[in-house]
Amino acid sequence: MTEHPTSSLDDVVHQRVRLGILAVAKEARRVEFTFLRSTLGLTAGNLSQHLGVLEKAGLVTIDKGYEGKRARTWIHLTKAGKQALHDEIATLKTLIHQLEGPEGRHGESDPPAAAAPTPA
């Protein structure tokens, strides 16, 4: 018996906000905190908490500095972050393929009932 694709989802990456952070950060060399906050519709505190989780996991780096006289916080996706996002997307594609495969498409035919393992 093979593992279900959902068992390969990364709990750190798969959370909606963190997946959004990684996706936005993947699209740019670096992304500014206020841009992320407004793009994802978050409060500063909520975004900070999620960034802390991603930074602790080594998926992003956070740099603080100034642009002119304004303090700025920049988020960079690390190599590990790029790989984690890639792996998560691959797992989601596998899951989608399994669900939309010939037996799972639009309810055309019901998949076989999952049987519990028989005691030995």
C-alpha positions as a Markdown table, in Angstrom:
| # | Residue | x | y | z |
|---|---|---|---|---|
| 1 | Met | 0.0 | 0.0 | 0.0 |
| 2 | Thr | 1.4 | 3.4 | -0.9 |
| 3 | Glu | 1.0 | 6.6 | 1.2 |
| 4 | His | -1.7 | 9.0 | 0.3 |
| 5 | Pro | -0.4 | 12.2 | -1.3 |
| 6 | Thr | -1.6 | 14.3 | 1.6 |
| 7 | Ser | 0.9 | 12.6 | 3.9 |
| 8 | Ser | 3.6 | 14.3 | 2.0 |
| 9 | Leu | 2.2 | 17.8 | 2.5 |
| 10 | Asp | 4.5 | 20.0 | 4.7 |
| 11 | Asp | 2.6 | 21.5 | 7.6 |
| 12 | Val | 4.9 | 24.5 | 7.7 |
| 13 | Val | 4.4 | 25.3 | 4.0 |
| 14 | His | 0.9 | 24.1 | 3.5 |
| 15 | Gln | -0.8 | 26.6 | 5.8 |
| 16 | Arg | -2.7 | 29.1 | 3.6 |
| 17 | Val | -0.8 | 32.3 | 4.6 |
| 18 | Arg | 2.6 | 30.7 | 4.6 |
| 19 | Leu | 2.0 | 29.1 | 1.2 |
| 20 | Gly | 0.9 | 32.6 | 0.0 |
| 21 | Ile | 4.1 | 34.2 | 1.4 |
| 22 | Leu | 6.3 | 31.6 | -0.3 |
| 23 | Ala | 4.4 | 32.0 | -3.6 |
| 24 | Val | 4.7 | 35.8 | -3.6 |
| 25 | Ala | 8.3 | 35.7 | -2.6 |
| 26 | Lys | 9.1 | 33.2 | -5.4 |
| 27 | Glu | 7.8 | 35.7 | -8.0 |
| 28 | Ala | 10.4 | 38.3 | -7.0 |
| 29 | Arg | 14.0 | 38.4 | -5.9 |
| 30 | Arg | 12.8 | 40.0 | -2.6 |
| 31 | Val | 9.5 | 41.2 | -1.4 |
| 32 | Glu | 8.8 | 44.0 | 1.0 |
| 33 | Phe | 6.8 | 43.4 | 4.2 |
| 34 | Thr | 4.0 | 46.0 | 3.5 |
| 35 | Phe | 3.5 | 44.6 | 0.0 |
| 36 | Leu | 3.1 | 41.1 | 1.4 |
| 37 | Arg | 0.8 | 42.4 | 4.1 |
| 38 | Ser | -1.5 | 44.2 | 1.7 |
| 39 | Thr | -1.3 | 41.5 | -1.0 |
| 40 | Leu | -2.3 | 38.7 | 1.4 |
| 41 | Gly | -4.8 | 40.9 | 3.4 |
| 42 | Leu | -3.1 | 40.4 | 6.7 |
| 43 | Thr | -2.4 | 42.4 | 9.8 |
| 44 | Ala | 1.3 | 43.2 | 10.5 |
| 45 | Gly | 1.2 | 41.1 | 13.6 |
| 46 | Asn | -0.2 | 38.1 | 11.8 |
| 47 | Leu | 2.3 | 38.4 | 9.0 |
| 48 | Ser | 5.1 | 38.7 | 11.4 |
| 49 | Gln | 4.1 | 35.5 | 13.2 |
| 50 | His | 4.0 | 33.5 | 9.9 |
| 51 | Leu | 7.3 | 35.0 | 8.8 |
| 52 | Gly | 8.8 | 33.9 | 12.1 |
| 53 | Val | 7.7 | 30.3 | 11.4 |
| 54 | Leu | 9.1 | 30.3 | 7.9 |
| 55 | Glu | 12.4 | 32.0 | 9.1 |
| 56 | Lys | 12.8 | 29.4 | 11.9 |
| 57 | Ala | 12.3 | 26.6 | 9.3 |
| 58 | Gly | 15.0 | 28.2 | 7.1 |
| 59 | Leu | 12.6 | 28.9 | 4.2 |
| 60 | Val | 13.0 | 32.7 | 4.2 |
| 61 | Thr | 15.5 | 35.3 | 5.4 |
| 62 | Ile | 14.4 | 38.6 | 6.8 |
| 63 | Asp | 16.5 | 41.7 | 6.3 |
| 64 | Lys | 15.7 | 45.1 | 7.9 |
| 65 | Gly | 17.1 | 48.3 | 6.6 |
| 66 | Tyr | 16.2 | 51.7 | 5.2 |
| 67 | Glu | 15.2 | 53.0 | 1.8 |
| 68 | Gly | 15.7 | 56.7 | 2.1 |
| 69 | Lys | 14.4 | 57.6 | 5.5 |
| 70 | Arg | 11.8 | 54.8 | 5.7 |
| 71 | Ala | 12.5 | 51.6 | 7.6 |
| 72 | Arg | 11.9 | 48.6 | 5.4 |
| 73 | Thr | 11.7 | 44.9 | 6.0 |
| 74 | Trp | 12.6 | 42.6 | 3.0 |
| 75 | Ile | 11.8 | 38.9 | 2.7 |
| 76 | His | 14.0 | 36.6 | 0.6 |
| 77 | Leu | 13.1 | 33.1 | -0.3 |
| 78 | Thr | 16.0 | 30.7 | 0.5 |
| 79 | Lys | 17.2 | 27.8 | -1.6 |
| 80 | Ala | 15.4 | 25.5 | 1.0 |
| 81 | Gly | 12.3 | 27.7 | 0.7 |
| 82 | Lys | 12.3 | 27.4 | -3.1 |
| 83 | Gln | 12.7 | 23.6 | -2.8 |
| 84 | Ala | 9.9 | 23.3 | -0.1 |
| 85 | Leu | 7.5 | 25.3 | -2.4 |
| 86 | His | 8.4 | 23.2 | -5.4 |
| 87 | Asp | 7.9 | 20.0 | -3.3 |
| 88 | Glu | 4.5 | 21.3 | -2.0 |
| 89 | Ile | 3.3 | 22.1 | -5.5 |
| 90 | Ala | 4.4 | 18.7 | -6.8 |
| 91 | Thr | 2.5 | 17.0 | -4.0 |
| 92 | Leu | -0.6 | 19.1 | -4.7 |
| 93 | Lys | -0.3 | 18.2 | -8.4 |
| 94 | Thr | -0.1 | 14.5 | -7.5 |
| 95 | Leu | -3.2 | 14.8 | -5.3 |
| 96 | Ile | -5.1 | 16.6 | -8.0 |
| 97 | His | -4.1 | 14.0 | -10.6 |
| 98 | Gln | -5.3 | 11.3 | -8.2 |
| 99 | Leu | -8.6 | 13.0 | -7.6 |
| 100 | Glu | -9.3 | 13.9 | -11.2 |
| 101 | Gly | -8.0 | 10.7 | -12.7 |
| 102 | Pro | -10.4 | 8.5 | -14.7 |
| 103 | Glu | -12.3 | 7.2 | -11.7 |
| 104 | Gly | -12.5 | 10.5 | -9.9 |
| 105 | Arg | -13.6 | 12.8 | -12.6 |
| 106 | His | -16.9 | 14.6 | -12.1 |
| 107 | Gly | -18.5 | 11.7 | -10.3 |
| 108 | Glu | -18.6 | 9.7 | -13.6 |
| 109 | Ser | -17.9 | 6.5 | -11.7 |
| 110 | Asp | -17.5 | 6.0 | -8.0 |
| 111 | Pro | -14.1 | 5.0 | -6.7 |
| 112 | Pro | -13.9 | 1.6 | -5.0 |
| 113 | Ala | -14.6 | 1.7 | -1.3 |
| 114 | Ala | -11.5 | 1.9 | 0.8 |
| 115 | Ala | -11.2 | -1.3 | 2.9 |
| 116 | Ala | -9.7 | -1.4 | 6.3 |
| 117 | Pro | -6.7 | -3.7 | 6.7 |
| 118 | Thr | -7.8 | -7.2 | 7.6 |
| 119 | Pro | -6.3 | -8.5 | 10.9 |
| 120 | Ala | -3.7 | -11.3 | 10.4 |
